[in-house]
Structure formats: structure tokens, C-alpha cells
């Protein structure tokens, strides 16, 4: 059987969501929701990449306790681990004084709400087109 590339329609993507190959080499720009409706010159832009399926599965499985319930401490650790692996850089990210914050691979300068949003964006990058959901 001959195989060839096809154009993935929105309907086909939705039907295959969670079952398509993950392009672990792809990088994409992400604008956090809070920044999307402000002037572009003030927007923070993060460069993200997908995490491979095996690593993501191990991270997701690790958030449950012995009773099968989500352990919030393990979930927090999982979010940080994913961000450390999936956030490659950022531009125009500022503190409350308006100073540009240098990229921190340990993610210590990111507030919890942003860590959660970036975790979701990285996790979702395997199932959606970044430009469709990441505000670009």
C-alpha cells in the first residue's frame, strides 16, 4: 500500500486527537492568554516544544497516589518538570517594575498560574496545531 502525506482537516484532527504522532523536534511560539489582548510591543512570547509521548506518560502517571487520586504536590512537580523540558526561551517577559526578565531554565521566575498555562500548552501541543490555540 502506497502512503503519502495528506492535508489534515480540522474535523480529521478532532477525530484523531490524542492518537497522532508527536513532532518532538517542532518548536512553536506561545502567547499567554493574559497577554493576547494587549499591545504587541508589551506581549511576552514563549518558545515551546512538545514533550515526547513516553516522557509525558511517565509524568502524567506520576501524579497519582496509591489510591488513584491526583496528588497535588506531585501534580505541581509534574508541571514544573514539563516546563523545564518544554519551555525553550521567552521574549519580552517582565516583572512588576517593567524590567525584562532573563530566561531562567529553572522556571523560578514564572508565577504558578503561568506555569499551569505553559504546562497545558506543551501538553496540548501533541494534539492541536499551536497556531490554532496558542493565540498566534
Buried (B, 14 or more C-beta within 10 A) or exposed (E): EEEEEEEEEEEEBEEEEEEEEBEEEEBBBBBBEEBEEEEEEEBBBBBBBBBEEEBBEEBEEEBEEEEEEEBEEBBBBBBBBBBEBBBEEBEBBEEEEEEEEEBEEEBEEBEEEBBBBBBEBBBBBBBBEBEEBBBE
